[in-house]
Structure formats: C-alpha cells, structure tokens
Amino acid sequence: MNVLQNMVATSDIFYKKENLPDVQVGDTVKIQLFLELPNPDSENKFKERLQLYQGVVIAKSGRVADITSTITVRKMFQGVGIEKVIFLNSPWVKSIEVVSSAKVKRGKLYYLRSRTGKSARLKRKF
C-alpha cells in the first residue's frame, strides 16, 4: 500500500496545474486543446496544433484542487449538441478561460440536452 501511495503522490506533483480558474456549472468557457495529427510528409512525426473549444459547462466532477476533476462542456454545432468531458489537469489542455457566467439553481444542467433555441438560454450573472 505504501508503494501505491507514493505513486499517487508523485503523479499529483507531475500533472497538477496551479493556474486553473474557478470554473462553475453554467459558465461559458473557452478551452485550448493540443492535438497531435499524423504528418503525411514523415512517417514517425506528428504535427501539433491548437483547437479552440467553447461551450457551456453542464457538469462538474470533483474539486478544482483534485487531480481527477473533470468538467463536461456542451456546445451546439450545426444544430447538433456536442459534449466533451475534459480533465482539468490534463497535459493536453493548454488554457481555460471563463468567458461569462450564468445564474443557475442546479448542480447539473443535463436538462439543456433536450432544449434548443430560446428555451436553452441561461440568465447571465453580472
């Protein structure tokens, strides 16, 4: 058991990020993710690029201080809802920026999955 505790402690130090914003359910966030794409020119090398993903946080799991904390971000793309679960301390996440906040009364906003248009709007927090 002692060896397992040592491994967990060292992985916390290795993957832990210190400059994470306080993300709440209902926030609109802008996330930059690293992507590795195969390079057609060479066989063993990959191309890296940044992908911007912006949407509403509909669920949050764990505390921000915890290494296994995740958020579920939902966005609408061409009339289809796309959800992505993002580990906050992942090395693939370059930056997280809170664009706006909304006043919500629930811990999970799964009801947004069945709503479109004006009924899917959230009240802004000023």
Beta strands, then each sheet from edge to edge (+ up, - down):
strand 1: 28-38
strand 2: 46-61
strand 3: 70-77
strand 4: 80-87
strand 5: 93-100
strand 6: 102-103
strand 7: 123-124
sheet 1: 4+ 3- 2+ 1- 5+
sheet 2: 6+ 7-
end
